[in-house]
Amino acid sequence: MNIAPFNGPWFAYMAFLIAAAVGLHFSIRHRQPTTKSAVLCAVAVGNVALYVAFTGRSIANPDIPVYLAQNLPLHLCNLIALCLVVAPWVKWRPLLAFCAFPGVITGALGTTSPIDVYLNVPLFSLPGLGFYGVHATNAILGVLLVTLGFYQPSWREAFKAVGYVCIVTVAIFPVVIAMRAWVDPDTNYFYLFNPENALILQMIYNVLPVPLLYVLLLSPIAVGGFLLIALIHWWTARLLGKEPVGSRAMPTGEVSLATATIPPSEVPTDGPADLA
């Protein structure tokens, strides 16, 4: 039973992970902030361990063209997976935005448009469970940061998140150049030199085959995706009768989800507010 985007095993695996995420949300949503942080951190650590396991197994397998220099934790999804380990504890808004906005989008894209190496691999194998599981968990944890009240997306921060990704992309560029020169000429973190048949990147590269620049041209598309996340959050909060925190562009102002649902005397001063 092999897994590939949108086949039966893929839908079953994604449904299982989403169901687990929903169950996790409802099981801890009323717990203390430290408990929520510890649970999300534990899931994130398990996700990183799964990444290390499936990547290491792929590197060790001579039949799979996966190499160590090309699979250090320098891809955007890997960096997000690492950031998710500490994000629930430090509660630094730029870090939370980095995990919530690109974490959700890149996680979803990773599960729906994998590189050729991870197409039609056995579901119950480390590459199958690992590759699709890590990317899906990145997206799920990004959503849980919002639904459990650690971070509330805003329109303004959707644009800031694009800036964060561009800064990280530019910072990675000299690292990739150095590795291509001295370690492995096929090093291609962030797809800076080769779109590797990723559909949207390939379309841009066909028009402008310039390393780094063609990746940065994804920014308008990223803005659209990030604004969609902010819009979904805003709609959901309004449907639940709660004022979306951080929606600074909204005329209703800055009202906490927590203060909208419980008396001010009971509002925790240092913990996250639950969305649901």
DACORTA-V779427 format. One record per pair of residues at least 6 apart in sequence whose C-alpha atoms are under 8 Angstrom apart, sorted by the first residue. I is the first residue (numbers start at 1). J is the second residue. D is the distance in Angstrom with one decimal. If there is no record, write none. Layout:
# DACORTA-V779427
I | J | D
I | J | D
This chain:
# DACORTA-V779427
1 | 9 | 7.2
1 | 122 | 5.7
1 | 123 | 6.1
1 | 124 | 7.9
2 | 9 | 7.0
2 | 120 | 4.9
2 | 121 | 5.1
2 | 122 | 4.1
2 | 123 | 5.1
2 | 128 | 7.9
3 | 9 | 5.4
3 | 10 | 5.5
3 | 119 | 6.9
3 | 120 | 5.0
3 | 121 | 5.7
3 | 122 | 6.1
3 | 123 | 5.2
3 | 128 | 6.6
4 | 10 | 6.1
4 | 118 | 7.8
4 | 119 | 5.3
4 | 120 | 5.0
4 | 121 | 7.4
5 | 111 | 6.8
5 | 112 | 5.1
5 | 113 | 7.0
5 | 114 | 8.0
5 | 119 | 7.9
6 | 112 | 7.5
9 | 123 | 6.9
14 | 136 | 7.4
17 | 133 | 7.9
17 | 136 | 7.6
17 | 137 | 7.6
18 | 140 | 7.4
21 | 140 | 6.7
21 | 144 | 7.8
25 | 144 | 7.0
25 | 147 | 7.6
25 | 148 | 7.0
28 | 35 | 7.7
28 | 36 | 6.3
29 | 36 | 7.5
29 | 148 | 6.0
29 | 274 | 6.2
29 | 276 | 7.8
30 | 274 | 7.5
32 | 271 | 7.7
33 | 270 | 8.0
33 | 271 | 4.9
33 | 272 | 6.1
34 | 271 | 7.7
36 | 148 | 7.8
37 | 88 | 5.0
37 | 89 | 6.0
38 | 88 | 7.9
40 | 85 | 7.7
40 | 88 | 6.9
40 | 141 | 7.3
41 | 84 | 7.2
41 | 85 | 5.0
41 | 86 | 6.8
41 | 88 | 6.8
42 | 85 | 7.6
44 | 81 | 6.8
44 | 82 | 7.6
44 | 84 | 5.9
44 | 85 | 5.0
44 | 141 | 7.6
45 | 85 | 6.0
47 | 81 | 7.2
47 | 133 | 7.9
47 | 134 | 5.7
47 | 137 | 7.0
48 | 81 | 6.3
48 | 82 | 6.7
48 | 134 | 7.6
50 | 130 | 5.8
50 | 134 | 6.9
51 | 130 | 6.1
51 | 131 | 7.2
51 | 134 | 6.3
53 | 126 | 7.1
53 | 130 | 7.7
54 | 126 | 4.8
54 | 127 | 5.2
54 | 130 | 5.4
54 | 131 | 7.1
55 | 71 | 7.3
55 | 127 | 7.4
57 | 126 | 7.2
57 | 127 | 7.7
58 | 64 | 6.1
58 | 65 | 8.0
58 | 66 | 6.0
58 | 127 | 7.0
59 | 65 | 7.7
59 | 66 | 5.1
59 | 67 | 5.4
59 | 68 | 6.3
64 | 117 | 7.1
65 | 117 | 7.3
66 | 117 | 7.9
69 | 179 | 7.9
69 | 183 | 7.1
69 | 184 | 6.5
69 | 187 | 6.7
70 | 184 | 7.6
70 | 186 | 7.4
70 | 187 | 5.1
70 | 188 | 6.8
70 | 189 | 7.2
73 | 79 | 6.3
74 | 172 | 7.9
74 | 189 | 6.3
74 | 190 | 7.9
75 | 189 | 5.3
75 | 190 | 5.5
76 | 106 | 7.9
76 | 189 | 7.9
76 | 190 | 6.2
77 | 103 | 7.1
77 | 106 | 6.5
77 | 107 | 6.9
77 | 135 | 7.1
77 | 138 | 7.6
80 | 98 | 7.4
80 | 99 | 5.8
80 | 103 | 6.1
80 | 138 | 7.2
81 | 134 | 8.0
81 | 138 | 6.1
83 | 95 | 7.3
83 | 99 | 6.9
84 | 99 | 6.4
84 | 138 | 7.8
84 | 141 | 7.4
87 | 95 | 6.4
87 | 96 | 5.9
87 | 99 | 7.7
88 | 96 | 8.0
88 | 145 | 7.4
88 | 150 | 6.8
91 | 150 | 7.0
93 | 151 | 7.3
94 | 161 | 7.5
94 | 164 | 7.9
96 | 145 | 7.8
96 | 150 | 8.0
96 | 151 | 6.4
97 | 151 | 7.6
97 | 153 | 7.4
97 | 157 | 7.0
97 | 158 | 7.8
97 | 161 | 6.0
98 | 161 | 5.8
98 | 164 | 6.9
98 | 165 | 7.5
99 | 142 | 5.7
100 | 139 | 7.8
100 | 141 | 7.9
100 | 142 | 4.2
100 | 143 | 6.5
100 | 145 | 7.0
100 | 146 | 7.6
100 | 151 | 8.0
100 | 153 | 7.9
101 | 142 | 7.3
101 | 158 | 7.0
101 | 161 | 6.6
101 | 226 | 5.7
101 | 229 | 7.1
102 | 161 | 7.4
102 | 165 | 7.7
102 | 226 | 7.5
103 | 138 | 5.7
103 | 139 | 5.4
103 | 142 | 5.8
104 | 138 | 6.6
104 | 139 | 3.9
104 | 140 | 7.1
104 | 142 | 5.6
104 | 143 | 7.0
105 | 139 | 7.0
105 | 225 | 7.0
105 | 226 | 7.8
106 | 135 | 7.5
106 | 139 | 7.5
107 | 134 | 7.9
107 | 135 | 4.3
107 | 136 | 5.4
107 | 137 | 7.4
107 | 138 | 5.5
107 | 139 | 4.7
108 | 135 | 6.8
108 | 136 | 6.3
108 | 139 | 6.3
110 | 132 | 7.3
110 | 135 | 5.7
110 | 136 | 7.7
111 | 131 | 7.8
111 | 132 | 5.2
111 | 135 | 6.0
111 | 136 | 6.3
113 | 198 | 6.8
113 | 199 | 7.9
114 | 198 | 7.9
115 | 196 | 7.1
115 | 197 | 7.5
115 | 198 | 7.3
118 | 127 | 6.8
118 | 128 | 7.0
118 | 131 | 7.2
121 | 127 | 7.0
121 | 128 | 5.7
122 | 128 | 5.7
123 | 129 | 6.0
145 | 151 | 5.8
146 | 152 | 5.6
146 | 153 | 7.5
146 | 275 | 7.1
147 | 274 | 6.0
147 | 275 | 4.7
147 | 276 | 6.6
148 | 272 | 6.8
148 | 273 | 6.4
148 | 274 | 4.4
148 | 275 | 5.8
148 | 276 | 7.7
149 | 272 | 4.5
149 | 273 | 4.1
149 | 274 | 4.4
149 | 275 | 5.7
150 | 271 | 7.7
150 | 272 | 4.7
150 | 273 | 6.7
150 | 274 | 8.0
151 | 272 | 7.7
152 | 233 | 7.7
152 | 244 | 7.0
152 | 245 | 5.6
152 | 246 | 6.0
153 | 229 | 7.5
153 | 230 | 5.2
153 | 233 | 6.9
153 | 245 | 7.6
153 | 246 | 6.3
153 | 247 | 7.1
154 | 230 | 5.5
154 | 245 | 7.5
154 | 246 | 5.1
154 | 247 | 4.4
154 | 248 | 6.6
154 | 249 | 7.7
155 | 227 | 6.2
155 | 230 | 5.9
155 | 231 | 7.8
155 | 247 | 6.2
155 | 248 | 7.2
155 | 249 | 6.6
156 | 247 | 7.7
156 | 248 | 7.1
156 | 249 | 7.2
158 | 223 | 6.7
158 | 226 | 5.2
158 | 227 | 5.7
158 | 230 | 7.0
159 | 223 | 6.2
159 | 226 | 7.6
159 | 227 | 7.9
161 | 226 | 7.9
162 | 219 | 6.5
162 | 222 | 6.6
162 | 223 | 6.4
162 | 226 | 8.0
166 | 216 | 6.7
166 | 219 | 7.9
169 | 190 | 6.9
169 | 212 | 8.0
170 | 212 | 7.6
172 | 189 | 7.7
172 | 190 | 7.9
173 | 192 | 7.2
173 | 212 | 7.2
176 | 187 | 6.4
176 | 188 | 6.6
176 | 189 | 6.5
179 | 185 | 7.1
179 | 187 | 6.5
180 | 186 | 6.2
180 | 187 | 5.5
188 | 194 | 6.7
191 | 215 | 7.5
192 | 211 | 5.4
192 | 212 | 4.9
192 | 214 | 8.0
192 | 215 | 6.4
193 | 210 | 7.7
193 | 211 | 4.8
193 | 212 | 6.8
194 | 211 | 7.6
195 | 201 | 5.4
195 | 202 | 5.3
195 | 205 | 7.1
196 | 202 | 7.4
201 | 214 | 7.7
201 | 215 | 7.0
201 | 218 | 7.8
204 | 214 | 6.2
204 | 217 | 7.7
205 | 214 | 5.9
208 | 214 | 6.0
233 | 244 | 7.4
234 | 244 | 5.6
234 | 247 | 7.6
237 | 243 | 6.1
237 | 244 | 5.5
237 | 275 | 7.2
238 | 244 | 7.2
240 | 276 | 7.5
242 | 257 | 5.9
242 | 260 | 6.1
242 | 261 | 7.4
243 | 255 | 5.9
243 | 256 | 6.8
243 | 257 | 6.0
243 | 260 | 7.0
244 | 254 | 8.0
244 | 255 | 7.2
244 | 256 | 7.3
244 | 257 | 6.6
245 | 254 | 6.0
245 | 255 | 5.9
245 | 256 | 5.4
245 | 257 | 6.3
246 | 254 | 6.4
247 | 253 | 7.5
247 | 254 | 7.1
248 | 254 | 6.7
256 | 273 | 7.9
257 | 273 | 6.2
257 | 274 | 7.3
257 | 275 | 6.9
258 | 267 | 6.3
258 | 273 | 5.1
258 | 274 | 7.1
259 | 267 | 6.4
